[in-house]
């Protein structure tokens, strides 16, 4: 994992932890998550991926799913703070 990738992962983790959810939907969270993650998803799923990068990305993704996952019919419901 490069120092830049480590910084990207730190920024993604910070985004998830500090997300201001009041008045927003899960769909909005995931759209912003995708933008913030940049190319990390592609790198984490790549054939020649770095194990540390992949593990850290999936830990952050799992954490995000705990707070913002849900069935498709809930994606546009407004979240409370």
N, C-alpha and C positions, 0 to 999 in steps of 0.2 A: 504494500500500500504506500502510495506516495504521500508526502506531507500535504499536498493540495487535496487529495482524496480524504485524508484524515480531517482536514478543515471542513470539507463539504459534509462529511458525516456529523461533525460537531454542530454545524449549522442546521442540519436536518433534525438532529435530536433536540436542539434548542427550539426550533420551530414547533415541534410536537409538544414539548413541555410547556411552552409559553403561548400557545395558540389562544387567541381571544375568541371563544366560541359563541358567546351570547349574540343571538340574532342571526347567526349563520347556520347553514345546513351542513350535513355530512358531505354532500357533494362538493360544496365550496372548500371544505377542508381538504378533500382528496385532490381537487384541482390545484390548490396551493401547494400541497405536498409534492405533487408531480413536478411542478415548476421548481420548487426548492431543491428537490433531489437531483435535478439535472440528469446527468448520464449515469448516476449511481445504480439505478435499477438495471440498466443494460450491462454494466460492469459486474454487478452481483450475480446475474444469471448467465454470464458469458462462459464459454467452454474453457477458457484459460484464466478464469477469475482467480484473484488473490483470496485465499481462504479467510484471512483476517477481515478484509473488506466485506466479503460476502456475509460472514457471521455478524459483523457489526450492523450492516444494513438490515439483515433479517431481524435482529433484536429491536431495532428502531421501528421497523415495519410492524412487528408483533405488538409493540407498545402502542403504536398508532391505532391498530385494529381494536385494541382493548377499549379505547375511548371513542372511536369514530367508525368502527365497523358496524355492520347491520345489514339486514335484508334490503333488497332493492327498493321496496315500498317505503322505507324509512329515509332514503337518501335526500329527500327534499323537505323533510320536517325541520322546523326551526329548533335549534338547540338552545338550551337555557345555560346561563353562566355558571 
